[in-house]
Amino acid sequence: MLLLQVVERALLERGFVVVNQAHGLTHDAARYFGLLEIASNNAGAECRYVVGVRNSHDMRFSAGIVAGSQVLVCDNLCFSGEIQLARKHTPRILQDLPRLAGDAVGGLKRYWDQHDLRVERYQYAEISDTQAHDLIVRSVDQGVMANSYIPKVLSEWRHPSHREFEVKNVWSLQNAFTEVFKGRLDLLPDRTRRLHQLLDREVGLN
């Protein structure tokens, strides 16, 4: 758990306070994902900021941290971008890790600022059922999910589990996806990164 300890220290040194955390391994113990909730002074915010810490021994992905957010009304998670710490597991990584983690943590605010703008644009972008259905199908082409997820996301769009997402906009559509994606933290960063690429184009974000 050296990676986690180094990231926690880097967060503390830059004024971020971790108030909650959760950790998990895949069944074969080859991939680790940790989730750190960051304290916020914004009592009226709809989301809380989180940091994902991930690593793998099967080379599925490199050690890194991921800037994310969690929607308060439903605990849905999404991630905005990953900052890679190291491509390979080498003896020197132990020496370089504190500096690499510090640099990575220093870039989190930029991702969170981008995310705040994204949420605002998604909430103002109203879409019809036809547009939502098209985006759900296109998400398969984008590599967001497999075909088998389409009925689940459609059902969540049409009959949201949370009344806050009954408004027909891109924000509700994103949460239809993330509601269905619950349970696989190790896959979520890549899925939501691709989802944001698709939805950002829909609302005119670069």
Short mmCIF file of the C-alpha atoms (twelve columns), coordinates in Angstrom:
data_MODEL
# 
_entry.id   MODEL 
# 
loop_
_atom_site.group_PDB 
_atom_site.id 
_atom_site.type_symbol 
_atom_site.label_atom_id 
_atom_site.label_alt_id 
_atom_site.label_comp_id 
_atom_site.label_asym_id 
_atom_site.label_seq_id 
_atom_site.Cartn_x 
_atom_site.Cartn_y 
_atom_site.Cartn_z 
_atom_site.pdbx_PDB_model_num 
ATOM 1   C CA . MET A 1   0.000   0.000   0.000   1 
ATOM 2   C CA . LEU A 2   3.009   2.301   -0.430  1 
ATOM 3   C CA . LEU A 3   1.347   4.051   -3.376  1 
ATOM 4   C CA . LEU A 4   -1.709  4.937   -1.293  1 
ATOM 5   C CA . GLN A 5   0.386   6.263   1.592   1 
ATOM 6   C CA . VAL A 6   2.461   8.457   -0.721  1 
ATOM 7   C CA . VAL A 7   -0.651  9.896   -2.400  1 
ATOM 8   C CA . GLU A 8   -2.311  10.582  0.955   1 
ATOM 9   C CA . ARG A 9   0.789   12.473  2.101   1 
ATOM 10  C CA . ALA A 10  0.921   14.480  -1.145  1 
ATOM 11  C CA . LEU A 11  -2.744  15.442  -0.723  1 
ATOM 12  C CA . LEU A 12  -2.182  16.562  2.866   1 
ATOM 13  C CA . GLU A 13  0.893   18.610  1.929   1 
ATOM 14  C CA . ARG A 14  -1.210  20.521  -0.627  1 
ATOM 15  C CA . GLY A 15  -4.062  21.265  1.737   1 
ATOM 16  C CA . PHE A 16  -6.482  18.495  0.719   1 
ATOM 17  C CA . VAL A 17  -8.101  16.660  3.627   1 
ATOM 18  C CA . VAL A 18  -9.254  13.069  3.140   1 
ATOM 19  C CA . VAL A 19  -12.505 12.526  5.061   1 
ATOM 20  C CA . ASN A 20  -13.490 9.059   3.848   1 
ATOM 21  C CA . GLN A 21  -12.007 6.235   1.823   1 
ATOM 22  C CA . ALA A 22  -12.733 2.831   0.356   1 
ATOM 23  C CA . HIS A 23  -10.478 0.222   -1.234  1 
ATOM 24  C CA . GLY A 24  -10.883 -2.838  -3.381  1 
ATOM 25  C CA . LEU A 25  -9.071  -5.570  -5.267  1 
ATOM 26  C CA . THR A 26  -10.213 -7.625  -8.220  1 
ATOM 27  C CA . HIS A 27  -10.892 -11.290 -7.471  1 
ATOM 28  C CA . ASP A 28  -7.431  -12.313 -8.661  1 
ATOM 29  C CA . ALA A 29  -5.818  -9.498  -6.605  1 
ATOM 30  C CA . ALA A 30  -4.113  -8.243  -9.773  1 
ATOM 31  C CA . ARG A 31  -5.717  -4.789  -9.743  1 
ATOM 32  C CA . TYR A 32  -6.168  -2.314  -6.906  1 
ATOM 33  C CA . PHE A 33  -8.438  0.719   -6.755  1 
ATOM 34  C CA . GLY A 34  -8.743  3.126   -3.835  1 
ATOM 35  C CA . LEU A 35  -11.251 5.947   -3.491  1 
ATOM 36  C CA . LEU A 36  -10.470 8.992   -1.330  1 
ATOM 37  C CA . GLU A 37  -13.172 11.568  -0.558  1 
ATOM 38  C CA . ILE A 38  -11.849 15.119  -0.210  1 
ATOM 39  C CA . ALA A 39  -13.301 17.633  2.264   1 
ATOM 40  C CA . SER A 40  -15.108 20.585  0.682   1 
ATOM 41  C CA . ASN A 41  -16.156 23.988  1.999   1 
ATOM 42  C CA . ASN A 42  -18.954 24.241  -0.579  1 
ATOM 43  C CA . ALA A 43  -21.997 23.123  1.417   1 
ATOM 44  C CA . GLY A 44  -24.385 23.687  -1.500  1 
ATOM 45  C CA . ALA A 45  -22.510 21.566  -4.028  1 
ATOM 46  C CA . GLU A 46  -24.274 18.691  -5.785  1 
ATOM 47  C CA . CYS A 47  -21.059 16.658  -5.975  1 
ATOM 48  C CA . ARG A 48  -18.139 15.890  -3.713  1 
ATOM 49  C CA . TYR A 49  -14.613 15.647  -5.051  1 
ATOM 50  C CA . VAL A 50  -12.889 12.285  -4.946  1 
ATOM 51  C CA . VAL A 51  -9.478  10.949  -5.902  1 
ATOM 52  C CA . GLY A 52  -9.071  7.497   -7.355  1 
ATOM 53  C CA . VAL A 53  -5.779  5.697   -6.788  1 
ATOM 54  C CA . ARG A 54  -5.172  2.684   -8.990  1 
ATOM 55  C CA . ASN A 55  -2.472  0.190   -9.784  1 
ATOM 56  C CA . SER A 56  -2.192  -3.225  -11.391 1 
ATOM 57  C CA . HIS A 57  0.190   -6.153  -11.377 1 
ATOM 58  C CA . ASP A 58  -1.191  -7.569  -14.634 1 
ATOM 59  C CA . MET A 59  -0.162  -4.454  -16.623 1 
ATOM 60  C CA . ARG A 60  -3.809  -3.650  -17.412 1 
ATOM 61  C CA . PHE A 61  -3.013  -0.042  -16.503 1 
ATOM 62  C CA . SER A 62  -0.156  1.929   -14.963 1 
ATOM 63  C CA . ALA A 63  -0.002  3.322   -11.463 1 
ATOM 64  C CA . GLY A 64  -1.889  6.595   -11.375 1 
ATOM 65  C CA . ILE A 65  -4.407  8.872   -9.709  1 
ATOM 66  C CA . VAL A 66  -7.725  9.909   -11.194 1 
ATOM 67  C CA . ALA A 67  -9.671  13.107  -10.506 1 
ATOM 68  C CA . GLY A 68  -13.327 12.332  -9.920  1 
ATOM 69  C CA . SER A 69  -16.605 13.332  -8.347  1 
ATOM 70  C CA . GLN A 70  -19.470 11.640  -6.569  1 
ATOM 71  C CA . VAL A 71  -23.059 12.847  -6.931  1 
ATOM 72  C CA . LEU A 72  -24.542 13.368  -3.469  1 
ATOM 73  C CA . VAL A 73  -28.104 12.205  -4.151  1 
ATOM 74  C CA . CYS A 74  -27.124 8.805   -5.534  1 
ATOM 75  C CA . ASP A 75  -23.402 8.158   -4.899  1 
ATOM 76  C CA . ASN A 76  -22.820 7.837   -8.654  1 
ATOM 77  C CA . LEU A 77  -19.141 8.185   -9.512  1 
ATOM 78  C CA . CYS A 78  -17.403 9.568   -12.575 1 
ATOM 79  C CA . PHE A 79  -13.829 10.478  -13.370 1 
ATOM 80  C CA . SER A 80  -12.519 13.387  -15.407 1 
ATOM 81  C CA . GLY A 81  -8.931  12.483  -16.154 1 
ATOM 82  C CA . GLU A 82  -6.048  10.316  -15.119 1 
ATOM 83  C CA . ILE A 83  -2.569  11.475  -14.163 1 
ATOM 84  C CA . GLN A 84  -0.112  8.656   -14.724 1 
ATOM 85  C CA . LEU A 85  2.567   8.191   -12.099 1 
ATOM 86  C CA . ALA A 86  4.766   5.572   -13.714 1 
ATOM 87  C CA . ARG A 87  4.588   3.283   -16.735 1 
ATOM 88  C CA . LYS A 88  6.670   0.454   -15.293 1 
ATOM 89  C CA . HIS A 89  7.276   -1.079  -11.899 1 
ATOM 90  C CA . THR A 90  11.012  -0.585  -11.383 1 
ATOM 91  C CA . PRO A 91  13.201  -0.298  -8.277  1 
ATOM 92  C CA . ARG A 92  13.609  3.418   -8.929  1 
ATOM 93  C CA . ILE A 93  9.864   4.043   -8.645  1 
ATOM 94  C CA . LEU A 94  10.177  3.842   -4.854  1 
ATOM 95  C CA . GLN A 95  12.646  6.728   -4.926  1 
ATOM 96  C CA . ASP A 96  10.701  8.814   -7.451  1 
ATOM 97  C CA . LEU A 97  7.178   8.135   -6.190  1 
ATOM 98  C CA . PRO A 98  6.884   11.054  -3.697  1 
ATOM 99  C CA . ARG A 99  7.863   13.587  -6.378  1 
ATOM 100 C CA . LEU A 100 5.627   11.970  -8.997  1 
ATOM 101 C CA . ALA A 101 2.668   11.881  -6.605  1 
ATOM 102 C CA . GLY A 102 3.218   15.512  -5.616  1 
ATOM 103 C CA . ASP A 103 3.230   16.628  -9.244  1 
ATOM 104 C CA . ALA A 104 0.097   14.584  -9.939  1 
ATOM 105 C CA . VAL A 105 -1.818  15.952  -6.950  1 
ATOM 106 C CA . GLY A 106 -0.837  19.464  -8.046  1 
ATOM 107 C CA . GLY A 107 -2.819  18.918  -11.252 1 
ATOM 108 C CA . LEU A 108 -6.060  17.821  -9.597  1 
ATOM 109 C CA . LYS A 109 -7.588  21.297  -9.288  1 
ATOM 110 C CA . ARG A 110 -7.405  21.815  -13.041 1 
ATOM 111 C CA . TYR A 111 -9.405  18.638  -13.616 1 
ATOM 112 C CA . TRP A 112 -11.966 19.570  -10.964 1 
ATOM 113 C CA . ASP A 113 -12.420 23.051  -12.456 1 
ATOM 114 C CA . GLN A 114 -13.064 21.406  -15.820 1 
ATOM 115 C CA . HIS A 115 -15.532 19.053  -14.182 1 
ATOM 116 C CA . ASP A 116 -17.477 21.909  -12.554 1 
ATOM 117 C CA . LEU A 117 -17.863 23.546  -15.971 1 
ATOM 118 C CA . ARG A 118 -18.900 20.208  -17.469 1 
ATOM 119 C CA . VAL A 119 -21.661 19.679  -14.890 1 
ATOM 120 C CA . GLU A 120 -23.010 23.168  -15.513 1 
ATOM 121 C CA . ARG A 121 -23.112 22.641  -19.284 1 
ATOM 122 C CA . TYR A 122 -24.693 19.202  -18.942 1 
ATOM 123 C CA . GLN A 123 -27.438 20.565  -16.694 1 
ATOM 124 C CA . TYR A 124 -28.351 23.317  -19.175 1 
ATOM 125 C CA . ALA A 125 -28.299 21.015  -22.225 1 
ATOM 126 C CA . GLU A 126 -31.822 19.646  -22.629 1 
ATOM 127 C CA . ILE A 127 -32.203 16.622  -24.900 1 
ATOM 128 C CA . SER A 128 -35.099 14.603  -26.260 1 
ATOM 129 C CA . ASP A 129 -35.628 10.874  -25.891 1 
ATOM 130 C CA . THR A 130 -34.519 10.458  -29.506 1 
ATOM 131 C CA . GLN A 131 -31.228 12.264  -28.825 1 
ATOM 132 C CA . ALA A 132 -30.665 10.252  -25.646 1 
ATOM 133 C CA . HIS A 133 -31.309 6.967   -27.451 1 
ATOM 134 C CA . ASP A 134 -28.822 7.952   -30.169 1 
ATOM 135 C CA . LEU A 135 -26.154 8.839   -27.609 1 
ATOM 136 C CA . ILE A 136 -26.666 5.565   -25.761 1 
ATOM 137 C CA . VAL A 137 -26.139 3.591   -28.968 1 
ATOM 138 C CA . ARG A 138 -23.141 5.732   -29.940 1 
ATOM 139 C CA . SER A 139 -21.610 5.091   -26.523 1 
ATOM 140 C CA . VAL A 140 -21.097 1.474   -27.584 1 
ATOM 141 C CA . ASP A 141 -19.146 2.629   -30.654 1 
ATOM 142 C CA . GLN A 142 -17.141 4.935   -28.356 1 
ATOM 143 C CA . GLY A 143 -16.107 1.974   -26.189 1 
ATOM 144 C CA . VAL A 144 -18.007 3.219   -23.133 1 
ATOM 145 C CA . MET A 145 -19.842 -0.057  -22.623 1 
ATOM 146 C CA . ALA A 146 -20.892 -3.300  -24.269 1 
ATOM 147 C CA . ASN A 147 -24.175 -3.799  -26.168 1 
ATOM 148 C CA . SER A 148 -25.618 -5.682  -23.231 1 
ATOM 149 C CA . TYR A 149 -25.740 -2.463  -21.169 1 
ATOM 150 C CA . ILE A 150 -28.039 -0.625  -23.601 1 
ATOM 151 C CA . PRO A 151 -31.368 -1.850  -22.115 1 
ATOM 152 C CA . LYS A 152 -30.194 -1.030  -18.572 1 
ATOM 153 C CA . VAL A 153 -29.133 2.532   -19.430 1 
ATOM 154 C CA . LEU A 154 -32.323 3.073   -21.452 1 
ATOM 155 C CA . SER A 155 -34.421 1.907   -18.510 1 
ATOM 156 C CA . GLU A 156 -32.550 4.224   -16.126 1 
ATOM 157 C CA . TRP A 157 -33.026 7.161   -18.522 1 
ATOM 158 C CA . ARG A 158 -36.754 6.503   -18.896 1 
ATOM 159 C CA . HIS A 159 -37.393 5.678   -15.231 1 
ATOM 160 C CA . PRO A 160 -34.623 7.219   -13.098 1 
ATOM 161 C CA . SER A 161 -33.912 5.687   -9.714  1 
ATOM 162 C CA . HIS A 162 -33.692 9.235   -8.312  1 
ATOM 163 C CA . ARG A 163 -36.281 11.920  -9.002  1 
ATOM 164 C CA . GLU A 164 -33.545 14.572  -9.379  1 
ATOM 165 C CA . PHE A 165 -32.762 13.035  -12.787 1 
ATOM 166 C CA . GLU A 166 -36.281 13.153  -14.208 1 
ATOM 167 C CA . VAL A 167 -35.294 16.371  -16.006 1 
ATOM 168 C CA . LYS A 168 -34.408 15.452  -19.589 1 
ATOM 169 C CA . ASN A 169 -30.914 16.846  -19.950 1 
ATOM 170 C CA . VAL A 170 -27.379 15.572  -20.517 1 
ATOM 171 C CA . TRP A 171 -26.680 15.569  -16.770 1 
ATOM 172 C CA . SER A 172 -29.528 13.101  -16.227 1 
ATOM 173 C CA . LEU A 173 -28.244 10.976  -19.097 1 
ATOM 174 C CA . GLN A 174 -24.745 10.853  -17.605 1 
ATOM 175 C CA . ASN A 175 -26.231 9.672   -14.332 1 
ATOM 176 C CA . ALA A 176 -28.252 7.006   -16.127 1 
ATOM 177 C CA . PHE A 177 -24.923 5.599   -17.313 1 
ATOM 178 C CA . THR A 178 -23.122 5.906   -13.976 1 
ATOM 179 C CA . GLU A 179 -26.039 4.379   -12.069 1 
ATOM 180 C CA . VAL A 180 -25.699 1.284   -14.248 1 
ATOM 181 C CA . PHE A 181 -21.891 1.262   -13.942 1 
ATOM 182 C CA . LYS A 182 -21.872 0.947   -10.152 1 
ATOM 183 C CA . GLY A 183 -19.838 -1.917  -8.778  1 
ATOM 184 C CA . ARG A 184 -16.762 -1.975  -11.040 1 
ATOM 185 C CA . LEU A 185 -14.453 0.730   -9.731  1 
ATOM 186 C CA . ASP A 186 -11.507 -0.692  -11.641 1 
ATOM 187 C CA . LEU A 187 -13.286 -0.121  -14.985 1 
ATOM 188 C CA . LEU A 188 -15.010 3.163   -14.128 1 
ATOM 189 C CA . PRO A 189 -12.194 5.648   -14.923 1 
ATOM 190 C CA . ASP A 190 -11.864 4.449   -18.527 1 
ATOM 191 C CA . ARG A 191 -15.619 4.145   -19.008 1 
ATOM 192 C CA . THR A 192 -16.434 7.626   -17.738 1 
ATOM 193 C CA . ARG A 193 -13.498 9.215   -19.581 1 
ATOM 194 C CA . ARG A 194 -14.898 7.880   -22.864 1 
ATOM 195 C CA . LEU A 195 -18.427 8.875   -21.824 1 
ATOM 196 C CA . HIS A 196 -17.290 12.457  -21.174 1 
ATOM 197 C CA . GLN A 197 -15.662 12.600  -24.608 1 
ATOM 198 C CA . LEU A 198 -19.003 11.666  -26.161 1 
ATOM 199 C CA . LEU A 199 -21.173 13.973  -24.054 1 
ATOM 200 C CA . ASP A 200 -18.717 16.895  -24.169 1 
ATOM 201 C CA . ARG A 201 -19.047 16.956  -27.952 1 
ATOM 202 C CA . GLU A 202 -22.815 16.947  -27.593 1 
ATOM 203 C CA . VAL A 203 -22.773 20.129  -25.467 1 
ATOM 204 C CA . GLY A 204 -19.969 21.857  -27.389 1 
ATOM 205 C CA . LEU A 205 -17.120 21.383  -24.923 1 
ATOM 206 C CA . ASN A 206 -13.656 20.752  -26.341 1 
# 
